[in-house]
Amino acid sequence: MLAISGFSAQAHLEPDQSNAKNTSEESCAVQGEPLSCYGPAYNASAACNVHEKSWKYCPSDITSFVDVAFTYWYAGEEGLGLAQTGVLTSGGTSYYGPNVQFLSQSSGYKPGFPITAGIIGYHNWELLAKYTWFRGTYTTTSPQLPSGTAYTAGSEVLTGTAAWSIADWFLQGPGQNQALLTGASYSSAWRPALDLIDGLASRPYYHGPHFVVSSFGGLRVALIRQSMNVSINQLPGDITAGITNQPLHSHTHSNSWAIGPRAGCQGRCLLPMRLRIEGDLAASLLYTR
């Protein structure tokens, strides 16, 4: 399973509305009368600039906006074991002692970005189109092994060459020799790529003088591509049939797409100086291939 998580910083761009009634939600909260005209219930649209003690509806003309954010996400995946240590003896067999080292693919944080474009229409309903981009490259290189290693099997002591025994990234095709390959060194590069495309409808409204709630629903399309390139310098004496001692390389890749409905809610806590804290809770039900 590919898992990606992280945090983002966001900038909001919209037309100059200094002479219009329709402004951003921050301006509503910094007016001298923050929604006091609505009594105990807060359900006013968060896109209207309410400055009088009466109901104010948004104008019928359509306005637009763009959100640009910077994300720093962590990408990781289960099942990316690469190799383990062993001993290649003169008999050509790799034995594993009690102090086996395992090598797994590295992972970490990488930058990305989402871009959202939308329009605000009648009663401040918002129609949004959002694109999320993420790419990452993670490389792993095996540590240097000692020149000789002794392994005890019962009363027998076997001495041979310390080696990395590769996982089944090589020789996976039908009819291939499934014998493990051993090498003095090992390297890999994992490259995940994620694209998310969302089409959403939303209407933000106040749930308090400084708290905005925006429920949304729509459609999500997800595109996930991955590739794994691995290389091993094969050791002399490896008994794998049909392959001479040489550097070997393997390329494995997968492509998937998904589509389905998406729904959720966003909350925004408005702070002084036009700052805000926001969080999202959403779920998608995707058909995936």
C-alpha positions in Angstrom: 0.0 0.0 0.0 1.3 3.4 -1.0 0.9 6.0 1.8 1.4 9.7 1.4 0.9 12.3 4.1 2.2 15.8 5.0 1.4 19.4 5.5 0.9 22.4 3.3 1.1 26.2 3.1 -1.6 28.0 1.1 -2.1 31.3 -0.8 -5.5 32.6 -1.9 -5.9 34.7 -5.0 -9.1 36.4 -6.1 -10.3 39.4 -8.1 -10.1 42.9 -6.6 -13.4 43.4 -4.9 -12.8 46.6 -3.0 -16.0 48.2 -4.4 -18.1 45.0 -4.4 -20.2 43.4 -1.7 -18.8 40.0 -2.2 -15.4 39.6 -0.4 -13.5 36.8 1.3 -14.6 35.3 4.6 -11.7 37.0 6.5 -13.2 40.4 5.9 -16.5 39.4 7.4 -14.9 38.5 10.7 -12.8 41.7 11.0 -15.8 44.1 10.6 -16.9 46.0 13.7 -20.0 43.8 13.9 -19.0 40.1 13.3 -22.4 38.6 12.3 -24.2 39.9 15.4 -27.2 40.6 13.2 -27.9 36.9 12.9 -28.8 36.3 16.5 -27.9 32.9 18.1 -27.7 31.0 14.8 -24.7 31.3 12.5 -25.5 30.1 9.0 -24.5 33.1 6.9 -22.6 32.6 3.8 -18.8 33.0 4.4 -18.3 34.8 1.1 -20.7 37.7 1.8 -19.5 41.0 3.4 -22.2 41.7 6.0 -22.0 45.2 7.2 -25.5 46.1 8.1 -28.1 44.6 10.6 -30.1 42.9 7.9 -29.9 39.9 5.6 -27.5 40.4 2.7 -27.5 38.1 -0.3 -24.6 37.7 -2.7 -24.9 39.4 -6.1 -26.0 37.2 -9.0 -22.8 37.8 -11.0 -20.1 35.1 -10.9 -16.7 35.7 -9.4 -13.6 33.4 -9.5 -10.7 32.5 -7.4 -7.5 30.5 -7.4 -5.8 28.7 -4.5 -2.1 27.6 -4.7 -0.4 25.6 -2.0 3.0 24.1 -1.2 3.0 20.6 0.3 5.7 18.6 1.9 4.5 15.0 1.9 5.9 11.7 3.2 5.7 8.8 0.8 6.2 5.2 1.9 5.2 1.7 0.8 5.0 -1.7 2.4 6.7 -4.8 0.9 9.8 -3.0 -0.6 12.3 -5.4 0.9 15.5 -5.4 -1.2 18.1 -7.9 0.0 19.6 -9.7 3.0 23.1 -10.7 4.0 24.5 -14.2 3.6 27.7 -16.2 3.0 28.7 -17.5 -0.4 30.8 -20.7 0.2 33.0 -22.5 -2.2 30.2 -24.9 -2.8 28.2 -22.1 -4.3 25.5 -22.1 -1.6 24.4 -19.0 0.3 24.0 -19.6 4.1 22.4 -17.2 6.5 23.7 -16.8 10.0 22.1 -15.5 13.2 23.1 -11.8 12.5 21.4 -11.3 9.2 21.1 -7.7 8.0 18.0 -6.8 5.9 18.0 -3.9 3.4 14.8 -2.1 2.7 13.9 0.7 0.3 14.3 4.2 1.7 11.5 6.7 1.9 11.0 10.3 3.1 9.5 13.7 2.5 9.3 15.4 -0.9 7.7 18.6 -2.0 4.5 18.9 -4.1 1.7 21.2 -4.8 -2.1 21.4 -5.3 -3.8 24.1 -7.5 -7.5 24.9 -7.0 -9.6 27.1 -9.4 -13.2 27.8 -8.8 -16.2 30.1 -9.4 -18.7 31.5 -6.9 -22.2 31.7 -8.2 -25.8 32.1 -6.9 -26.1 32.1 -3.1 -22.3 31.7 -3.0 -22.2 28.1 -4.2 -18.7 27.3 -5.2 -17.7 25.0 -8.1 -14.1 23.8 -7.7 -11.5 22.0 -9.9 -8.4 20.9 -8.0 -5.2 19.2 -9.2 -2.6 17.7 -6.9 0.9 16.9 -8.0 3.5 14.7 -6.2 6.8 13.2 -7.4 9.6 11.5 -5.5 12.9 9.7 -6.0 14.3 7.6 -3.2 17.7 5.8 -3.6 19.2 3.1 -1.4 22.8 1.8 -1.5 24.0 -1.3 0.4 26.6 -1.0 3.2 30.1 -2.4 2.6 30.3 -6.0 3.8 33.5 -7.6 5.4 35.8 -9.6 3.2 35.1 -12.9 5.0 32.5 -14.4 7.2 32.2 -17.6 9.2 28.9 -19.3 9.7 28.2 -22.3 12.0 25.6 -24.9 10.9 25.5 -27.4 13.8 29.1 -28.5 14.4 30.2 -27.4 10.9 31.9 -24.0 10.4 31.5 -22.7 6.9 33.7 -19.8 5.7 33.0 -17.9 2.5 32.4 -14.5 1.0 29.9 -12.1 2.7 27.3 -11.2 0.1 23.9 -9.6 -0.4 21.2 -12.0 -1.5 18.7 -10.1 -3.6 14.9 -10.3 -3.1 12.7 -11.5 -6.0 13.1 -8.3 -8.1 15.1 -10.4 -10.6 14.1 -13.6 -12.6 10.3 -13.3 -11.9 9.1 -14.2 -15.4 7.5 -17.6 -16.3 10.1 -20.4 -16.8 12.9 -18.3 -15.4 15.5 -19.7 -13.0 14.3 -18.7 -9.6 17.6 -19.1 -7.8 18.7 -16.2 -5.7 21.3 -13.9 -6.9 24.2 -12.8 -4.7 26.3 -9.7 -5.0 29.0 -7.7 -3.4 27.0 -4.4 -3.6 23.4 -3.4 -4.3 21.6 -0.2 -5.2 18.0 0.8 -6.0 15.9 3.8 -7.0 12.1 4.0 -6.2 10.1 6.6 -8.0 6.4 7.1 -7.0 4.2 9.6 -8.9 0.8 10.7 -7.8 -1.8 12.9 -9.6 -5.2 13.7 -8.1 -8.0 15.5 -10.0 -11.1 16.6 -8.1 -14.3 18.3 -9.3 -16.2 19.5 -6.3 -19.3 21.6 -5.3 -19.2 23.5 -2.0 -20.9 26.3 0.0 -18.9 27.9 2.9 -20.9 29.3 5.8 -20.2 30.7 9.3 -20.7 28.4 12.3 -19.6 31.1 14.8 -18.2 34.6 14.5 -14.7 33.2 13.7 -15.3 29.7 12.4 -16.2 28.8 8.8 -17.5 25.4 7.7 -17.5 24.3 4.1 -19.1 21.0 3.2 -18.2 19.6 -0.3 -18.9 16.7 -2.6 -18.0 15.7 -6.1 -15.8 13.3 -8.1 -12.1 12.2 -7.7 -9.7 10.8 -10.3 -6.4 9.3 -9.1 -3.4 8.3 -11.2 -0.5 6.5 -9.4 2.6 5.3 -11.2 5.6 3.7 -9.6 9.0 2.3 -10.8 11.8 0.4 -9.1 15.2 0.2 -10.6 17.7 -2.2 -8.9 21.3 -3.1 -9.6 23.6 -5.7 -8.2 27.2 -6.5 -8.9 27.2 -10.3 -9.1 29.9 -12.2 -7.2 32.2 -14.8 -8.8 31.0 -18.3 -7.9 27.3 -17.5 -8.1 25.7 -20.7 -9.3 22.8 -19.1 -11.1 22.5 -21.0 -14.4 23.0 -19.2 -17.7 24.2 -15.9 -16.2 27.9 -14.9 -16.2 29.4 -12.8 -13.4 28.5 -9.2 -14.3 26.5 -6.1 -13.1 22.8 -6.9 -13.4 19.9 -4.5 -13.6 16.2 -4.8 -13.2 13.3 -2.4 -13.9 9.8 -3.0 -12.3 6.9 -0.7 -12.7 3.2 -0.4 -12.0 0.4 1.9 -13.2 -3.0 2.3 -11.6 -6.0 4.6 -12.0 -9.1 5.2 -9.9 -12.3 7.1 -10.1 -15.2 7.6 -7.7 -17.3 10.0 -5.5 -15.6 12.1 -2.8 -17.3 14.0 0.1 -16.0 15.8 3.1 -15.9 19.0 5.2 -13.4 21.7 5.8 -13.2 23.9 8.9 -11.4 27.3 9.1 -10.7 29.1 12.3 -10.1 32.8 11.6 -7.3 34.5 13.5 -6.2 38.1 13.8 -4.1 39.7 11.0 -6.0 37.7 8.4 -4.4 34.4 9.5 -6.4 31.2 9.8 -6.0 27.5 10.8 -7.8 25.0 8.7 -8.4 21.3 8.6 -10.1 18.8 6.2 -12.0 15.6 6.8 -13.0 13.7 3.7 -13.5 10.2 2.2 -13.5 8.8 -1.3 -15.0 5.5 -2.7 -12.8 4.7 -5.7 -13.0 2.1 -8.4 -9.4 1.2 -9.0 -7.5 -0.7 -11.7 
